[in-house]
């Protein structure tokens, strides 16, 4: 199983890029993980993974609550998980 983090639109802020690079380095030690930057969502439509859309009005988790949520998804799904953030 792979976890993908898809961002729609590229960031130009250096501190955000550096932060993302650091977390990517850390997370890849624990799980098959891919970070993808897309221009728009159209190419994501063909992806057959389980998609979780992140937005400011979504459900909030504590770190422990999120790890429980993610563990359940990883155990119960037979496909990759894609987190999507950004875009209109």
Gaussian input, Z-matrix of N, CA and C with variables (Angstrom, degrees):
# hf/3-21g

backbone

0 1
 N
 C     1     B1
 C     2     B2     1     A1
 N     3     B3     2     A2     1     D1
 C     4     B4     3     A3     2     D2
 C     5     B5     4     A4     3     D3
 N     6     B6     5     A5     4     D4
 C     7     B7     6     A6     5     D5
 C     8     B8     7     A7     6     D6
 N     9     B9     8     A8     7     D7
 C    10    B10     9     A9     8     D8
 C    11    B11    10    A10     9     D9
 N    12    B12    11    A11    10    D10
 C    13    B13    12    A12    11    D11
 C    14    B14    13    A13    12    D12
 N    15    B15    14    A14    13    D13
 C    16    B16    15    A15    14    D14
 C    17    B17    16    A16    15    D15
 N    18    B18    17    A17    16    D16
 C    19    B19    18    A18    17    D17
 C    20    B20    19    A19    18    D18
 N    21    B21    20    A20    19    D19
 C    22    B22    21    A21    20    D20
 C    23    B23    22    A22    21    D21
 N    24    B24    23    A23    22    D22
 C    25    B25    24    A24    23    D23
 C    26    B26    25    A25    24    D24
 N    27    B27    26    A26    25    D25
 C    28    B28    27    A27    26    D26
 C    29    B29    28    A28    27    D27
 N    30    B30    29    A29    28    D28
 C    31    B31    30    A30    29    D29
 C    32    B32    31    A31    30    D30
 N    33    B33    32    A32    31    D31
 C    34    B34    33    A33    32    D32
 C    35    B35    34    A34    33    D33
 N    36    B36    35    A35    34    D34
 C    37    B37    36    A36    35    D35
 C    38    B38    37    A37    36    D36
 N    39    B39    38    A38    37    D37
 C    40    B40    39    A39    38    D38
 C    41    B41    40    A40    39    D39
 N    42    B42    41    A41    40    D40
 C    43    B43    42    A42    41    D41
 C    44    B44    43    A43    42    D42
 N    45    B45    44    A44    43    D43
 C    46    B46    45    A45    44    D44
 C    47    B47    46    A46    45    D45
 N    48    B48    47    A47    46    D46
 C    49    B49    48    A48    47    D47
 C    50    B50    49    A49    48    D48
 N    51    B51    50    A50    49    D49
 C    52    B52    51    A51    50    D50
 C    53    B53    52    A52    51    D51
 N    54    B54    53    A53    52    D52
 C    55    B55    54    A54    53    D53
 C    56    B56    55    A55    54    D54
 N    57    B57    56    A56    55    D55
 C    58    B58    57    A57    56    D56
 C    59    B59    58    A58    57    D57
 N    60    B60    59    A59    58    D58
 C    61    B61    60    A60    59    D59
 C    62    B62    61    A61    60    D60
 N    63    B63    62    A62    61    D61
 C    64    B64    63    A63    62    D62
 C    65    B65    64    A64    63    D63
 N    66    B66    65    A65    64    D64
 C    67    B67    66    A66    65    D65
 C    68    B68    67    A67    66    D66
 N    69    B69    68    A68    67    D67
 C    70    B70    69    A69    68    D68
 C    71    B71    70    A70    69    D69
 N    72    B72    71    A71    70    D70
 C    73    B73    72    A72    71    D71
 C    74    B74    73    A73    72    D72
 N    75    B75    74    A74    73    D73
 C    76    B76    75    A75    74    D74
 C    77    B77    76    A76    75    D75
 N    78    B78    77    A77    76    D76
 C    79    B79    78    A78    77    D77
 C    80    B80    79    A79    78    D78
 N    81    B81    80    A80    79    D79
 C    82    B82    81    A81    80    D80
 C    83    B83    82    A82    81    D81
 N    84    B84    83    A83    82    D82
 C    85    B85    84    A84    83    D83
 C    86    B86    85    A85    84    D84
 N    87    B87    86    A86    85    D85
 C    88    B88    87    A87    86    D86
 C    89    B89    88    A88    87    D87
 N    90    B90    89    A89    88    D88
 C    91    B91    90    A90    89    D89
 C    92    B92    91    A91    90    D90
 N    93    B93    92    A92    91    D91
 C    94    B94    93    A93    92    D92
 C    95    B95    94    A94    93    D93
 N    96    B96    95    A95    94    D94
 C    97    B97    96    A96    95    D95
 C    98    B98    97    A97    96    D96
 N    99    B99    98    A98    97    D97
 C   100   B100    99    A99    98    D98
 C   101   B101   100   A100    99    D99
 N   102   B102   101   A101   100   D100
 C   103   B103   102   A102   101   D101
 C   104   B104   103   A103   102   D102
 N   105   B105   104   A104   103   D103
 C   106   B106   105   A105   104   D104
 C   107   B107   106   A106   105   D105
 N   108   B108   107   A107   106   D106
 C   109   B109   108   A108   107   D107
 C   110   B110   109   A109   108   D108
 N   111   B111   110   A110   109   D109
 C   112   B112   111   A111   110   D110
 C   113   B113   112   A112   111   D111
 N   114   B114   113   A113   112   D112
 C   115   B115   114   A114   113   D113
 C   116   B116   115   A115   114   D114
 N   117   B117   116   A116   115   D115
 C   118   B118   117   A117   116   D116
 C   119   B119   118   A118   117   D117
 N   120   B120   119   A119   118   D118
 C   121   B121   120   A120   119   D119
 C   122   B122   121   A121   120   D120
 N   123   B123   122   A122   121   D121
 C   124   B124   123   A123   122   D122
 C   125   B125   124   A124   123   D123
 N   126   B126   125   A125   124   D124
 C   127   B127   126   A126   125   D125
 C   128   B128   127   A127   126   D126
 N   129   B129   128   A128   127   D127
 C   130   B130   129   A129   128   D128
 C   131   B131   130   A130   129   D129
 N   132   B132   131   A131   130   D130
 C   133   B133   132   A132   131   D131
 C   134   B134   133   A133   132   D132
 N   135   B135   134   A134   133   D133
 C   136   B136   135   A135   134   D134
 C   137   B137   136   A136   135   D135
 N   138   B138   137   A137   136   D136
 C   139   B139   138   A138   137   D137
 C   140   B140   139   A139   138   D138
 N   141   B141   140   A140   139   D139
 C   142   B142   141   A141   140   D140
 C   143   B143   142   A142   141   D141
 N   144   B144   143   A143   142   D142
 C   145   B145   144   A144   143   D143
 C   146   B146   145   A145   144   D144
 N   147   B147   146   A146   145   D145
 C   148   B148   147   A147   146   D146
 C   149   B149   148   A148   147   D147
 N   150   B150   149   A149   148   D148
 C   151   B151   150   A150   149   D149
 C   152   B152   151   A151   150   D150
 N   153   B153   152   A152   151   D151
 C   154   B154   153   A153   152   D152
 C   155   B155   154   A154   153   D153
 N   156   B156   155   A155   154   D154
 C   157   B157   156   A156   155   D155
 C   158   B158   157   A157   156   D156
 N   159   B159   158   A158   157   D157
 C   160   B160   159   A159   158   D158
 C   161   B161   160   A160   159   D159
 N   162   B162   161   A161   160   D160
 C   163   B163   162   A162   161   D161
 C   164   B164   163   A163   162   D162
 N   165   B165   164   A164   163   D163
 C   166   B166   165   A165   164   D164
 C   167   B167   166   A166   165   D165
 N   168   B168   167   A167   166   D166
 C   169   B169   168   A168   167   D167
 C   170   B170   169   A169   168   D168
 N   171   B171   170   A170   169   D169
 C   172   B172   171   A171   170   D170
 C   173   B173   172   A172   171   D171
 N   174   B174   173   A173   172   D172
 C   175   B175   174   A174   173   D173
 C   176   B176   175   A175   174   D174
 N   177   B177   176   A176   175   D175
 C   178   B178   177   A177   176   D176
 C   179   B179   178   A178   177   D177
 N   180   B180   179   A179   178   D178
 C   181   B181   180   A180   179   D179
 C   182   B182   181   A181   180   D180
 N   183   B183   182   A182   181   D181
 C   184   B184   183   A183   182   D182
 C   185   B185   184   A184   183   D183
 N   186   B186   185   A185   184   D184
 C   187   B187   186   A186   185   D185
 C   188   B188   187   A187   186   D186
 N   189   B189   188   A188   187   D187
 C   190   B190   189   A189   188   D188
 C   191   B191   190   A190   189   D189
 N   192   B192   191   A191   190   D190
 C   193   B193   192   A192   191   D191
 C   194   B194   193   A193   192   D192
 N   195   B195   194   A194   193   D193
 C   196   B196   195   A195   194   D194
 C   197   B197   196   A196   195   D195
 N   198   B198   197   A197   196   D196
 C   199   B199   198   A198   197   D197
 C   200   B200   199   A199   198   D198
 N   201   B201   200   A200   199   D199
 C   202   B202   201   A201   200   D200
 C   203   B203   202   A202   201   D201
 N   204   B204   203   A203   202   D202
 C   205   B205   204   A204   203   D203
 C   206   B206   205   A205   204   D204
 N   207   B207   206   A206   205   D205
 C   208   B208   207   A207   206   D206
 C   209   B209   208   A208   207   D207
 N   210   B210   209   A209   208   D208
 C   211   B211   210   A210   209   D209
 C   212   B212   211   A211   210   D210
 N   213   B213   212   A212   211   D211
 C   214   B214   213   A213   212   D212
 C   215   B215   214   A214   213   D213
 N   216   B216   215   A215   214   D214
 C   217   B217   216   A216   215   D215
 C   218   B218   217   A217   216   D216
 N   219   B219   218   A218   217   D217
 C   220   B220   219   A219   218   D218
 C   221   B221   220   A220   219   D219
 N   222   B222   221   A221   220   D220
 C   223   B223   222   A222   221   D221
 C   224   B224   223   A223   222   D222
 N   225   B225   224   A224   223   D223
 C   226   B226   225   A225   224   D224
 C   227   B227   226   A226   225   D225
 N   228   B228   227   A227   226   D226
 C   229   B229   228   A228   227   D227
 C   230   B230   229   A229   228   D228
 N   231   B231   230   A230   229   D229
 C   232   B232   231   A231   230   D230
 C   233   B233   232   A232   231   D231
 N   234   B234   233   A233   232   D232
 C   235   B235   234   A234   233   D233
 C   236   B236   235   A235   234   D234
 N   237   B237   236   A236   235   D235
 C   238   B238   237   A237   236   D236
 C   239   B239   238   A238   237   D237
 N   240   B240   239   A239   238   D238
 C   241   B241   240   A240   239   D239
 C   242   B242   241   A241   240   D240
 N   243   B243   242   A242   241   D241
 C   244   B244   243   A243   242   D242
 C   245   B245   244   A244   243   D243
 N   246   B246   245   A245   244   D244
 C   247   B247   246   A246   245   D245
 C   248   B248   247   A247   246   D246
 N   249   B249   248   A248   247   D247
 C   250   B250   249   A249   248   D248
 C   251   B251   250   A250   249   D249
 N   252   B252   251   A251   250   D250
 C   253   B253   252   A252   251   D251
 C   254   B254   253   A253   252   D252
 N   255   B255   254   A254   253   D253
 C   256   B256   255   A255   254   D254
 C   257   B257   256   A256   255   D255
 N   258   B258   257   A257   256   D256
 C   259   B259   258   A258   257   D257
 C   260   B260   259   A259   258   D258
 N   261   B261   260   A260   259   D259
 C   262   B262   261   A261   260   D260
 C   263   B263   262   A262   261   D261

   B1=1.4583
   B2=1.5157
   B3=1.3193
   B4=1.4601
   B5=1.5214
   B6=1.3103
   B7=1.4569
   B8=1.5215
   B9=1.3304
   B10=1.4688
   B11=1.5146
   B12=1.3121
   B13=1.4591
   B14=1.5165
   B15=1.3328
   B16=1.4580
   B17=1.5226
   B18=1.3251
   B19=1.4573
   B20=1.5201
   B21=1.3288
   B22=1.4621
   B23=1.5219
   B24=1.3109
   B25=1.4652
   B26=1.5163
   B27=1.2978
   B28=1.4644
   B29=1.5143
   B30=1.3266
   B31=1.4542
   B32=1.5275
   B33=1.3150
   B34=1.4593
   B35=1.5289
   B36=1.3259
   B37=1.4661
   B38=1.5272
   B39=1.3358
   B40=1.4661
   B41=1.5251
   B42=1.3308
   B43=1.4601
   B44=1.5332
   B45=1.3364
   B46=1.4620
   B47=1.5258
   B48=1.3011
   B49=1.4674
   B50=1.5271
   B51=1.3156
   B52=1.4645
   B53=1.5350
   B54=1.3173
   B55=1.4607
   B56=1.5227
   B57=1.3236
   B58=1.4698
   B59=1.5230
   B60=1.3224
   B61=1.4657
   B62=1.5339
   B63=1.3232
   B64=1.4628
   B65=1.5335
   B66=1.3346
   B67=1.4622
   B68=1.5264
   B69=1.3154
   B70=1.4657
   B71=1.5252
   B72=1.3179
   B73=1.4540
   B74=1.5323
   B75=1.3103
   B76=1.4655
   B77=1.5268
   B78=1.3271
   B79=1.4635
   B80=1.5271
   B81=1.3303
   B82=1.4692
   B83=1.5265
   B84=1.3333
   B85=1.4666
   B86=1.5261
   B87=1.3295
   B88=1.4627
   B89=1.5275
   B90=1.3302
   B91=1.4612
   B92=1.5276
   B93=1.3294
   B94=1.4599
   B95=1.5286
   B96=1.3174
   B97=1.4612
   B98=1.5194
   B99=1.3284
   B100=1.4622
   B101=1.5263
   B102=1.3279
   B103=1.4623
   B104=1.5201
   B105=1.3369
   B106=1.4659
   B107=1.5267
   B108=1.3314
   B109=1.4657
   B110=1.5230
   B111=1.3395
   B112=1.4643
   B113=1.5176
   B114=1.3155
   B115=1.4649
   B116=1.5333
   B117=1.3353
   B118=1.4707
   B119=1.5286
   B120=1.3215
   B121=1.4671
   B122=1.5253
   B123=1.3194
   B124=1.4570
   B125=1.5345
   B126=1.3244
   B127=1.4670
   B128=1.5226
   B129=1.3130
   B130=1.4653
   B131=1.5264
   B132=1.3279
   B133=1.4637
   B134=1.5249
   B135=1.3209
   B136=1.4669
   B137=1.5223
   B138=1.2881
   B139=1.4591
   B140=1.5323
   B141=1.3255
   B142=1.4562
   B143=1.5386
   B144=1.2993
   B145=1.4612
   B146=1.5222
   B147=1.3303
   B148=1.4664
   B149=1.5189
   B150=1.3203
   B151=1.4607
   B152=1.5274
   B153=1.3066
   B154=1.4640
   B155=1.5215
   B156=1.3148
   B157=1.4657
   B158=1.5218
   B159=1.3100
   B160=1.4647
   B161=1.5202
   B162=1.3279
   B163=1.4651
   B164=1.5159
   B165=1.3148
   B166=1.4670
   B167=1.5181
   B168=1.3152
   B169=1.4573
   B170=1.5220
   B171=1.3235
   B172=1.4610
   B173=1.5186
   B174=1.3253
   B175=1.4588
   B176=1.5220
   B177=1.3297
   B178=1.4606
   B179=1.5177
   B180=1.3239
   B181=1.4530
   B182=1.5205
   B183=1.3208
   B184=1.4587
   B185=1.5262
   B186=1.3031
   B187=1.4722
   B188=1.5268
   B189=1.3244
   B190=1.4650
   B191=1.5322
   B192=1.3165
   B193=1.4623
   B194=1.5175
   B195=1.3332
   B196=1.4604
   B197=1.5229
   B198=1.3199
   B199=1.4650
   B200=1.5266
   B201=1.3268
   B202=1.4669
   B203=1.5242
   B204=1.3331
   B205=1.4658
   B206=1.5265
   B207=1.3372
   B208=1.4569
   B209=1.5299
   B210=1.3135
   B211=1.4666
   B212=1.5275
   B213=1.3350
   B214=1.4695
   B215=1.5298
   B216=1.3185
   B217=1.4633
   B218=1.5219
   B219=1.3228
   B220=1.4557
   B221=1.5288
   B222=1.3178
   B223=1.4676
   B224=1.5272
   B225=1.3197
   B226=1.4675
   B227=1.5236
   B228=1.3136
   B229=1.4649
   B230=1.5192
   B231=1.2940
   B232=1.4590
   B233=1.5284
   B234=1.3242
   B235=1.4531
   B236=1.5180
   B237=1.3102
   B238=1.4580
   B239=1.5244
   B240=1.3271
   B241=1.4675
   B242=1.5223
   B243=1.3292
   B244=1.4572
   B245=1.5224
   B246=1.3302
   B247=1.4527
   B248=1.5139
   B249=1.3290
   B250=1.4601
   B251=1.5189
   B252=1.3280
   B253=1.4626
   B254=1.5249
   B255=1.3119
   B256=1.4537
   B257=1.5063
   B258=1.3102
   B259=1.4575
   B260=1.5087
   B261=1.3297
   B262=1.4649
   B263=1.5212
   A1=109.12
   A2=114.82
   A3=121.87
   A4=109.19
   A5=115.33
   A6=121.46
   A7=106.62
   A8=115.30
   A9=121.14
   A10=108.89
   A11=116.07
   A12=122.43
   A13=106.41
   A14=115.99
   A15=121.70
   A16=109.28
   A17=115.32
   A18=122.23
   A19=107.49
   A20=115.56
   A21=119.99
   A22=107.09
   A23=115.63
   A24=121.22
   A25=110.29
   A26=115.62
   A27=122.41
   A28=110.46
   A29=116.33
   A30=120.16
   A31=109.79
   A32=116.11
   A33=120.66
   A34=111.69
   A35=116.74
   A36=120.82
   A37=109.80
   A38=116.54
   A39=120.90
   A40=112.37
   A41=117.90
   A42=120.17
   A43=110.98
   A44=117.97
   A45=120.54
   A46=110.98
   A47=116.59
   A48=121.06
   A49=109.57
   A50=117.33
   A51=121.15
   A52=110.92
   A53=116.83
   A54=120.59
   A55=112.00
   A56=116.15
   A57=121.25
   A58=110.69
   A59=116.65
   A60=120.64
   A61=111.00
   A62=117.13
   A63=120.95
   A64=111.07
   A65=117.09
   A66=119.95
   A67=111.55
   A68=118.34
   A69=121.45
   A70=110.63
   A71=115.70
   A72=120.46
   A73=110.64
   A74=116.88
   A75=121.69
   A76=111.97
   A77=117.20
   A78=120.87
   A79=112.52
   A80=116.54
   A81=119.90
   A82=112.50
   A83=117.35
   A84=121.21
   A85=110.99
   A86=117.33
   A87=121.11
   A88=114.68
   A89=117.25
   A90=119.93
   A91=109.70
   A92=116.24
   A93=121.39
   A94=106.56
   A95=117.75
   A96=122.76
   A97=110.51
   A98=114.98
   A99=120.84
   A100=109.18
   A101=116.35
   A102=123.99
   A103=107.07
   A104=116.75
   A105=121.30
   A106=109.34
   A107=116.71
   A108=122.48
   A109=106.91
   A110=116.00
   A111=121.73
   A112=110.50
   A113=115.24
   A114=121.47
   A115=110.06
   A116=115.46
   A117=121.21
   A118=108.22
   A119=117.23
   A120=121.39
   A121=114.29
   A122=119.39
   A123=120.90
   A124=113.34
   A125=118.30
   A126=119.69
   A127=112.46
   A128=116.39
   A129=120.70
   A130=111.86
   A131=117.21
   A132=120.91
   A133=112.63
   A134=118.22
   A135=120.79
   A136=112.42
   A137=117.88
   A138=123.43
   A139=109.44
   A140=117.63
   A141=122.04
   A142=113.29
   A143=116.65
   A144=119.80
   A145=111.59
   A146=116.14
   A147=122.70
   A148=106.72
   A149=117.41
   A150=120.92
   A151=111.77
   A152=114.70
   A153=122.41
   A154=106.28
   A155=116.37
   A156=121.64
   A157=109.18
   A158=116.25
   A159=121.79
   A160=109.66
   A161=115.18
   A162=118.72
   A163=109.82
   A164=115.88
   A165=120.96
   A166=114.10
   A167=118.80
   A168=121.51
   A169=112.95
   A170=117.48
   A171=121.64
   A172=112.30
   A173=114.68
   A174=122.10
   A175=109.74
   A176=116.34
   A177=121.27
   A178=109.79
   A179=115.56
   A180=122.64
   A181=109.92
   A182=115.77
   A183=120.05
   A184=105.92
   A185=118.10
   A186=120.49
   A187=110.45
   A188=116.08
   A189=120.08
   A190=110.67
   A191=116.92
   A192=121.21
   A193=112.13
   A194=116.25
   A195=119.98
   A196=111.02
   A197=117.20
   A198=119.42
   A199=110.74
   A200=117.81
   A201=121.68
   A202=110.09
   A203=116.91
   A204=122.07
   A205=110.86
   A206=116.39
   A207=121.42
   A208=111.48
   A209=116.53
   A210=120.09
   A211=111.11
   A212=117.33
   A213=121.09
   A214=110.68
   A215=117.14
   A216=120.71
   A217=110.63
   A218=116.94
   A219=120.76
   A220=111.75
   A221=117.10
   A222=121.36
   A223=110.85
   A224=117.69
   A225=121.63
   A226=115.33
   A227=118.22
   A228=120.55
   A229=110.36
   A230=115.40
   A231=119.18
   A232=110.62
   A233=116.71
   A234=120.55
   A235=110.19
   A236=115.68
   A237=121.43
   A238=110.76
   A239=115.08
   A240=122.15
   A241=107.99
   A242=116.18
   A243=121.38
   A244=109.74
   A245=116.70
   A246=122.51
   A247=107.23
   A248=117.03
   A249=121.78
   A250=109.25
   A251=116.13
   A252=120.78
   A253=108.97
   A254=115.41
   A255=121.39
   A256=113.71
   A257=114.87
   A258=120.59
   A259=111.59
   A260=115.66
   A261=119.15
   A262=112.09
   D1=141.74
   D2=178.72
   D3=-120.21
   D4=145.26
   D5=172.01
   D6=-110.54
   D7=128.90
   D8=177.76
   D9=-114.55
   D10=143.37
   D11=173.46
   D12=-119.54
   D13=110.71
   D14=-175.40
   D15=-105.87
   D16=127.97
   D17=177.82
   D18=-114.74
   D19=128.85
   D20=177.68
   D21=-96.38
   D22=114.69
   D23=-176.53
   D24=96.95
   D25=140.30
   D26=-175.13
   D27=-93.97
   D28=139.50
   D29=175.36
   D30=-90.51
   D31=148.89
   D32=178.68
   D33=-113.78
   D34=-5.90
   D35=-179.21
   D36=-72.82
   D37=120.33
   D38=-175.74
   D39=-61.01
   D40=-41.00
   D41=-177.53
   D42=-65.14
   D43=-33.50
   D44=177.01
   D45=-70.75
   D46=-40.86
   D47=178.59
   D48=-62.52
   D49=-44.85
   D50=179.66
   D51=-64.16
   D52=-41.09
   D53=178.00
   D54=-62.65
   D55=-44.13
   D56=177.98
   D57=-61.23
   D58=-44.70
   D59=-179.63
   D60=-61.28
   D61=-40.34
   D62=179.76
   D63=-65.47
   D64=-46.11
   D65=179.68
   D66=-67.15
   D67=-34.87
   D68=176.25
   D69=-60.95
   D70=-43.83
   D71=178.47
   D72=-59.77
   D73=-42.05
   D74=-177.40
   D75=-70.75
   D76=-47.53
   D77=-172.49
   D78=-69.49
   D79=-31.10
   D80=-178.33
   D81=-65.02
   D82=-15.36
   D83=176.02
   D84=-73.09
   D85=-20.90
   D86=-171.67
   D87=-112.05
   D88=-25.35
   D89=-174.52
   D90=-151.52
   D91=153.09
   D92=174.81
   D93=-70.39
   D94=109.66
   D95=-169.30
   D96=-132.24
   D97=141.27
   D98=178.15
   D99=-135.26
   D100=135.47
   D101=177.22
   D102=-109.35
   D103=124.53
   D104=-175.26
   D105=-128.40
   D106=134.54
   D107=174.14
   D108=-109.97
   D109=124.92
   D110=-179.99
   D111=-116.23
   D112=151.92
   D113=175.46
   D114=-73.20
   D115=-42.03
   D116=178.01
   D117=-149.23
   D118=179.37
   D119=-174.31
   D120=-85.03
   D121=-5.62
   D122=-171.58
   D123=-58.43
   D124=-40.86
   D125=-178.94
   D126=-71.78
   D127=-18.19
   D128=179.14
   D129=-74.38
   D130=-21.25
   D131=-176.57
   D132=-65.19
   D133=-29.89
   D134=179.74
   D135=-80.60
   D136=-15.58
   D137=-179.22
   D138=-69.25
   D139=127.19
   D140=-175.62
   D141=-93.84
   D142=11.42
   D143=-179.53
   D144=-73.52
   D145=165.30
   D146=173.95
   D147=-77.11
   D148=120.25
   D149=-174.71
   D150=-102.33
   D151=136.16
   D152=174.75
   D153=-120.41
   D154=115.30
   D155=-178.22
   D156=-91.14
   D157=126.52
   D158=-178.61
   D159=-100.44
   D160=127.88
   D161=175.35
   D162=-153.38
   D163=164.65
   D164=-172.69
   D165=-63.36
   D166=-16.67
   D167=179.83
   D168=-99.84
   D169=5.10
   D170=-177.29
   D171=-78.98
   D172=178.95
   D173=-179.98
   D174=-69.60
   D175=136.99
   D176=177.61
   D177=-98.72
   D178=144.41
   D179=178.44
   D180=-125.36
   D181=151.56
   D182=163.52
   D183=-77.87
   D184=169.78
   D185=177.90
   D186=-58.81
   D187=-44.85
   D188=-179.77
   D189=-65.79
   D190=-43.15
   D191=178.72
   D192=-61.85
   D193=-39.61
   D194=178.55
   D195=-67.51
   D196=-40.08
   D197=179.73
   D198=-64.62
   D199=-36.65
   D200=176.62
   D201=-66.44
   D202=-45.93
   D203=177.62
   D204=-56.94
   D205=-48.64
   D206=-177.19
   D207=-66.91
   D208=-40.38
   D209=178.27
   D210=-61.18
   D211=-42.84
   D212=178.39
   D213=-61.95
   D214=-43.74
   D215=179.02
   D216=-62.72
   D217=-42.74
   D218=-178.39
   D219=-65.65
   D220=-34.71
   D221=-179.76
   D222=-76.49
   D223=-41.01
   D224=-172.45
   D225=-87.98
   D226=-17.48
   D227=-177.98
   D228=-98.95
   D229=146.31
   D230=176.53
   D231=-107.10
   D232=25.78
   D233=179.02
   D234=-142.84
   D235=169.14
   D236=-179.71
   D237=-65.40
   D238=160.51
   D239=177.56
   D240=-114.90
   D241=131.94
   D242=178.31
   D243=-121.80
   D244=122.63
   D245=172.29
   D246=-94.44
   D247=133.21
   D248=-177.58
   D249=-122.70
   D250=132.06
   D251=177.66
   D252=-139.43
   D253=145.77
   D254=175.38
   D255=95.52
   D256=175.03
   D257=-178.93
   D258=83.68
   D259=166.29
   D260=-178.67
   D261=-75.87

